[in-house]
Amino acid sequence: MENSDGIVVVKESIESRVDVILEDYVFDLRKRFVAVNGGDQEVGSQLHREFCLGALGRCQKRLGGVLYERLRQTMESAFQEEQNSGDLTLHQVWIASLLVDYYDKFYDYQLGQRESKVLFSGKREEVIEWAMTMNQPSAD
């Protein structure tokens, strides 16, 4: 491929992105914390919660005080609500806010700096299809 220094942009709905983050960082990551702590649900869940809050804390300066505090409070409440009732709504709230209010702004800025390098942009399935056609040998 000639344009090996180009970038491909995957566009997904906020709902789809929230679902992926929920699965990866709430469910799967907690399972890993529980597993490395000998299957102890309580210890693993507490360490997972602390890890997530710590990761958010490392973004505090970029988030700004007001957004950070809102996200921290929502995340704390989300872990508590999930523990009490199994309700995941507050996890979805903090994840959506983090994506829209932080990551999307960051990525939009970065993408704007590299717009001329975009080789392809589309939904996940479209990107996969495009990439597969790029890997096929040309008929010379």
PyRosetta script that sets phi, psi and omega in degrees:
from pyrosetta import init, pose_from_sequence

init()
pose = pose_from_sequence("MENSDGIVVVKESIESRVDVILEDYVFDLRKRFVAVNGGDQEVGSQLHREFCLGALGRCQKRLGGVLYERLRQTMESAFQEEQNSGDLTLHQVWIASLLVDYYDKFYDYQLGQRESKVLFSGKREEVIEWAMTMNQPSAD")
pose.set_psi(1, 127.9)
pose.set_omega(1, -177.5)
pose.set_phi(2, -68.5)
pose.set_psi(2, -39.7)
pose.set_omega(2, -173.2)
pose.set_phi(3, -91.9)
pose.set_psi(3, 50.8)
pose.set_omega(3, -175.0)
pose.set_phi(4, -69.1)
pose.set_psi(4, -11.6)
pose.set_omega(4, 177.6)
pose.set_phi(5, -95.4)
pose.set_psi(5, 6.6)
pose.set_omega(5, 179.7)
pose.set_phi(6, -83.3)
pose.set_psi(6, 174.4)
pose.set_omega(6, 179.2)
pose.set_phi(7, -125.9)
pose.set_psi(7, 155.9)
pose.set_omega(7, 177.5)
pose.set_phi(8, -119.6)
pose.set_psi(8, 134.9)
pose.set_omega(8, -177.4)
pose.set_phi(9, -109.5)
pose.set_psi(9, 123.9)
pose.set_omega(9, 176.8)
pose.set_phi(10, -98.1)
pose.set_psi(10, 123.4)
pose.set_omega(10, 179.6)
pose.set_phi(11, -108.9)
pose.set_psi(11, 123.6)
pose.set_omega(11, 179.4)
pose.set_phi(12, -133.7)
pose.set_psi(12, 155.7)
pose.set_omega(12, 177.7)
pose.set_phi(13, -67.1)
pose.set_psi(13, 156.7)
pose.set_omega(13, 178.2)
pose.set_phi(14, -61.7)
pose.set_psi(14, -36.7)
pose.set_omega(14, 179.5)
pose.set_phi(15, -61.8)
pose.set_psi(15, -44.4)
pose.set_omega(15, 179.3)
pose.set_phi(16, -64.4)
pose.set_psi(16, -42.6)
pose.set_omega(16, -179.9)
pose.set_phi(17, -65.7)
pose.set_psi(17, -40.4)
pose.set_omega(17, 177.3)
pose.set_phi(18, -62.0)
pose.set_psi(18, -43.9)
pose.set_omega(18, 179.4)
pose.set_phi(19, -59.6)
pose.set_psi(19, -41.8)
pose.set_omega(19, 179.8)
pose.set_phi(20, -64.6)
pose.set_psi(20, -46.2)
pose.set_omega(20, -179.9)
pose.set_phi(21, -65.5)
pose.set_psi(21, -41.0)
pose.set_omega(21, 178.0)
pose.set_phi(22, -58.3)
pose.set_psi(22, -46.6)
pose.set_omega(22, -179.7)
pose.set_phi(23, -64.6)
pose.set_psi(23, -48.5)
pose.set_omega(23, -174.5)
pose.set_phi(24, -72.6)
pose.set_psi(24, -45.9)
pose.set_omega(24, -170.3)
pose.set_phi(25, -100.1)
pose.set_psi(25, -18.6)
pose.set_omega(25, 177.3)
pose.set_phi(26, -100.4)
pose.set_psi(26, -58.2)
pose.set_omega(26, -175.6)
pose.set_phi(27, -74.7)
pose.set_psi(27, -61.1)
pose.set_omega(27, -173.6)
pose.set_phi(28, -64.7)
pose.set_psi(28, -43.2)
pose.set_omega(28, -179.0)
pose.set_phi(29, -64.2)
pose.set_psi(29, -39.5)
pose.set_omega(29, 177.3)
pose.set_phi(30, -62.9)
pose.set_psi(30, -41.8)
pose.set_omega(30, 177.8)
pose.set_phi(31, -57.2)
pose.set_psi(31, -40.0)
pose.set_omega(31, 179.2)
pose.set_phi(32, -66.6)
pose.set_psi(32, -41.7)
pose.set_omega(32, 177.8)
pose.set_phi(33, -62.7)
pose.set_psi(33, -41.1)
pose.set_omega(33, 178.2)
pose.set_phi(34, -64.6)
pose.set_psi(34, -45.1)
pose.set_omega(34, -177.7)
pose.set_phi(35, -61.5)
pose.set_psi(35, -44.8)
pose.set_omega(35, -178.1)
pose.set_phi(36, -73.9)
pose.set_psi(36, -8.1)
pose.set_omega(36, 175.7)
pose.set_phi(37, -108.8)
pose.set_psi(37, 35.0)
pose.set_omega(37, 173.9)
pose.set_phi(38, 66.7)
pose.set_psi(38, 23.4)
pose.set_omega(38, 179.6)
pose.set_phi(39, 83.2)
pose.set_psi(39, 5.8)
pose.set_omega(39, -179.8)
pose.set_phi(40, -75.4)
pose.set_psi(40, 104.2)
pose.set_omega(40, -177.2)
pose.set_phi(41, -58.8)
pose.set_psi(41, -45.0)
pose.set_omega(41, -175.3)
pose.set_phi(42, -64.8)
pose.set_psi(42, -49.6)
pose.set_omega(42, -179.8)
pose.set_phi(43, -65.3)
pose.set_psi(43, -47.7)
pose.set_omega(43, -179.4)
pose.set_phi(44, -60.5)
pose.set_psi(44, -42.6)
pose.set_omega(44, 179.6)
pose.set_phi(45, -65.9)
pose.set_psi(45, -40.7)
pose.set_omega(45, 178.8)
pose.set_phi(46, -65.5)
pose.set_psi(46, -43.3)
pose.set_omega(46, 178.5)
pose.set_phi(47, -66.2)
pose.set_psi(47, -36.5)
pose.set_omega(47, 176.4)
pose.set_phi(48, -62.3)
pose.set_psi(48, -47.2)
pose.set_omega(48, 178.6)
pose.set_phi(49, -58.0)
pose.set_psi(49, -47.7)
pose.set_omega(49, 180.0)
pose.set_phi(50, -63.1)
pose.set_psi(50, -38.9)
pose.set_omega(50, 178.1)
pose.set_phi(51, -61.8)
pose.set_psi(51, -47.3)
pose.set_omega(51, -179.2)
pose.set_phi(52, -63.4)
pose.set_psi(52, -43.8)
pose.set_omega(52, 178.6)
pose.set_phi(53, -65.4)
pose.set_psi(53, -36.9)
pose.set_omega(53, 176.6)
pose.set_phi(54, -64.8)
pose.set_psi(54, -41.6)
pose.set_omega(54, 177.9)
pose.set_phi(55, -61.9)
pose.set_psi(55, -41.5)
pose.set_omega(55, 176.8)
pose.set_phi(56, -63.5)
pose.set_psi(56, -41.3)
pose.set_omega(56, 179.0)
pose.set_phi(57, -59.6)
pose.set_psi(57, -34.5)
pose.set_omega(57, 178.8)
pose.set_phi(58, -69.2)
pose.set_psi(58, -15.9)
pose.set_omega(58, 177.5)
pose.set_phi(59, -97.2)
pose.set_psi(59, 0.8)
pose.set_omega(59, -171.3)
pose.set_phi(60, -54.0)
pose.set_psi(60, -45.4)
pose.set_omega(60, -177.0)
pose.set_phi(61, -62.3)
pose.set_psi(61, -43.9)
pose.set_omega(61, 179.9)
pose.set_phi(62, -70.9)
pose.set_psi(62, -33.5)
pose.set_omega(62, -179.9)
pose.set_phi(63, -71.1)
pose.set_psi(63, -32.9)
pose.set_omega(63, -172.7)
pose.set_phi(64, 87.6)
pose.set_psi(64, 154.8)
pose.set_omega(64, -172.9)
pose.set_phi(65, -60.3)
pose.set_psi(65, -44.6)
pose.set_omega(65, -175.2)
pose.set_phi(66, -68.3)
pose.set_psi(66, -49.2)
pose.set_omega(66, -179.9)
pose.set_phi(67, -65.4)
pose.set_psi(67, -43.0)
pose.set_omega(67, 178.9)
pose.set_phi(68, -57.4)
pose.set_psi(68, -48.4)
pose.set_omega(68, -176.7)
pose.set_phi(69, -64.1)
pose.set_psi(69, -40.3)
pose.set_omega(69, 178.0)
pose.set_phi(70, -63.5)
pose.set_psi(70, -45.2)
pose.set_omega(70, 179.4)
pose.set_phi(71, -65.7)
pose.set_psi(71, -41.5)
pose.set_omega(71, 180.0)
pose.set_phi(72, -61.8)
pose.set_psi(72, -46.7)
pose.set_omega(72, 179.6)
pose.set_phi(73, -63.4)
pose.set_psi(73, -41.8)
pose.set_omega(73, 179.9)
pose.set_phi(74, -66.6)
pose.set_psi(74, -41.0)
pose.set_omega(74, 179.3)
pose.set_phi(75, -63.8)
pose.set_psi(75, -45.2)
pose.set_omega(75, 177.7)
pose.set_phi(76, -58.7)
pose.set_psi(76, -46.4)
pose.set_omega(76, 179.5)
pose.set_phi(77, -64.3)
pose.set_psi(77, -35.5)
pose.set_omega(77, -179.8)
pose.set_phi(78, -63.1)
pose.set_psi(78, -45.7)
pose.set_omega(78, 179.2)
pose.set_phi(79, -64.3)
pose.set_psi(79, -39.2)
pose.set_omega(79, 179.3)
pose.set_phi(80, -67.4)
pose.set_psi(80, -45.1)
pose.set_omega(80, -179.6)
pose.set_phi(81, -64.3)
pose.set_psi(81, -40.9)
pose.set_omega(81, 178.0)
pose.set_phi(82, -63.3)
pose.set_psi(82, -42.0)
pose.set_omega(82, 179.1)
pose.set_phi(83, -64.7)
pose.set_psi(83, -40.7)
pose.set_omega(83, -177.2)
pose.set_phi(84, -73.8)
pose.set_psi(84, -42.8)
pose.set_omega(84, -171.0)
pose.set_phi(85, -129.8)
pose.set_psi(85, -8.8)
pose.set_omega(85, -175.9)
pose.set_phi(86, 82.3)
pose.set_psi(86, 1.3)
pose.set_omega(86, -179.1)
pose.set_phi(87, -73.5)
pose.set_psi(87, 129.5)
pose.set_omega(87, -177.4)
pose.set_phi(88, -102.2)
pose.set_psi(88, 2.0)
pose.set_omega(88, -173.5)
pose.set_phi(89, -55.0)
pose.set_psi(89, -45.7)
pose.set_omega(89, -177.7)
pose.set_phi(90, -68.9)
pose.set_psi(90, -29.1)
pose.set_omega(90, 172.4)
pose.set_phi(91, -62.9)
pose.set_psi(91, -43.0)
pose.set_omega(91, 179.7)
pose.set_phi(92, -63.5)
pose.set_psi(92, -34.6)
pose.set_omega(92, -179.8)
pose.set_phi(93, -66.6)
pose.set_psi(93, -50.7)
pose.set_omega(93, -177.6)
pose.set_phi(94, -68.8)
pose.set_psi(94, -34.4)
pose.set_omega(94, 178.4)
pose.set_phi(95, -65.3)
pose.set_psi(95, -47.1)
pose.set_omega(95, 179.8)
pose.set_phi(96, -60.6)
pose.set_psi(96, -43.3)
pose.set_omega(96, 179.8)
pose.set_phi(97, -64.4)
pose.set_psi(97, -43.3)
pose.set_omega(97, 179.1)
pose.set_phi(98, -62.2)
pose.set_psi(98, -41.0)
pose.set_omega(98, 178.4)
pose.set_phi(99, -65.1)
pose.set_psi(99, -51.3)
pose.set_omega(99, -174.1)
pose.set_phi(100, -74.2)
pose.set_psi(100, -45.8)
pose.set_omega(100, -172.8)
pose.set_phi(101, -84.7)
pose.set_psi(101, -14.6)
pose.set_omega(101, -178.4)
pose.set_phi(102, -124.5)
pose.set_psi(102, -67.4)
pose.set_omega(102, -173.2)
pose.set_phi(103, -64.1)
pose.set_psi(103, -44.4)
pose.set_omega(103, -178.7)
pose.set_phi(104, -61.3)
pose.set_psi(104, -40.9)
pose.set_omega(104, 178.8)
pose.set_phi(105, -63.9)
pose.set_psi(105, -43.2)
pose.set_omega(105, 178.7)
pose.set_phi(106, -62.6)
pose.set_psi(106, -49.4)
pose.set_omega(106, -178.9)
pose.set_phi(107, -65.5)
pose.set_psi(107, -39.3)
pose.set_omega(107, 178.3)
pose.set_phi(108, -60.1)
pose.set_psi(108, -42.5)
pose.set_omega(108, 178.2)
pose.set_phi(109, -63.3)
pose.set_psi(109, -49.6)
pose.set_omega(109, -179.3)
pose.set_phi(110, -61.3)
pose.set_psi(110, -42.1)
pose.set_omega(110, 179.9)
pose.set_phi(111, -65.2)
pose.set_psi(111, -38.1)
pose.set_omega(111, 177.0)
pose.set_phi(112, -59.8)
pose.set_psi(112, -32.0)
pose.set_omega(112, 178.4)
pose.set_phi(113, -74.2)
pose.set_psi(113, -20.1)
pose.set_omega(113, -174.6)
pose.set_phi(114, -123.3)
pose.set_psi(114, 19.5)
pose.set_omega(114, -174.8)
pose.set_phi(115, -53.6)
pose.set_psi(115, -36.7)
pose.set_omega(115, -178.3)
pose.set_phi(116, -69.9)
pose.set_psi(116, -13.8)
pose.set_omega(116, -179.1)
pose.set_phi(117, -95.4)
pose.set_psi(117, -0.3)
pose.set_omega(117, -179.1)
pose.set_phi(118, -71.0)
pose.set_psi(118, 118.4)
pose.set_omega(118, 178.5)
pose.set_phi(119, -87.6)
pose.set_psi(119, -34.0)
pose.set_omega(119, -177.6)
pose.set_phi(120, -160.0)
pose.set_psi(120, 148.4)
pose.set_omega(120, 178.0)
pose.set_phi(121, -141.4)
pose.set_psi(121, 133.0)
pose.set_omega(121, 178.6)
pose.set_phi(122, 176.9)
pose.set_psi(122, -177.7)
pose.set_omega(122, 176.9)
pose.set_phi(123, -69.3)
pose.set_psi(123, 163.5)
pose.set_omega(123, -176.2)
pose.set_phi(124, -49.7)
pose.set_psi(124, -48.5)
pose.set_omega(124, -178.2)
pose.set_phi(125, -62.9)
pose.set_psi(125, -39.7)
pose.set_omega(125, 179.4)
pose.set_phi(126, -65.9)
pose.set_psi(126, -39.2)
pose.set_omega(126, 179.1)
pose.set_phi(127, -65.9)
pose.set_psi(127, -42.2)
pose.set_omega(127, 178.7)
pose.set_phi(128, -61.8)
pose.set_psi(128, -45.0)
pose.set_omega(128, 179.4)
pose.set_phi(129, -61.9)
pose.set_psi(129, -44.5)
pose.set_omega(129, 178.6)
pose.set_phi(130, -60.9)
pose.set_psi(130, -46.5)
pose.set_omega(130, -178.3)
pose.set_phi(131, -62.3)
pose.set_psi(131, -37.0)
pose.set_omega(131, 179.5)
pose.set_phi(132, -66.6)
pose.set_psi(132, -36.6)
pose.set_omega(132, 178.0)
pose.set_phi(133, -70.7)
pose.set_psi(133, -28.6)
pose.set_omega(133, 179.9)
pose.set_phi(134, -73.1)
pose.set_psi(134, -24.9)
pose.set_omega(134, -178.3)
pose.set_phi(135, -88.1)
pose.set_psi(135, -6.4)
pose.set_omega(135, 179.1)
pose.set_phi(136, -78.8)
pose.set_psi(136, 139.1)
pose.set_omega(136, 179.0)
pose.set_phi(137, -64.2)
pose.set_psi(137, 142.2)
pose.set_omega(137, 179.4)
pose.set_phi(138, -76.0)
pose.set_psi(138, 149.3)
pose.set_omega(138, -179.4)
pose.set_phi(139, -92.2)
pose.set_psi(139, 83.6)
pose.set_omega(139, 179.7)
pose.set_phi(140, -89.8)
pose.dump_pdb("model.pdb")
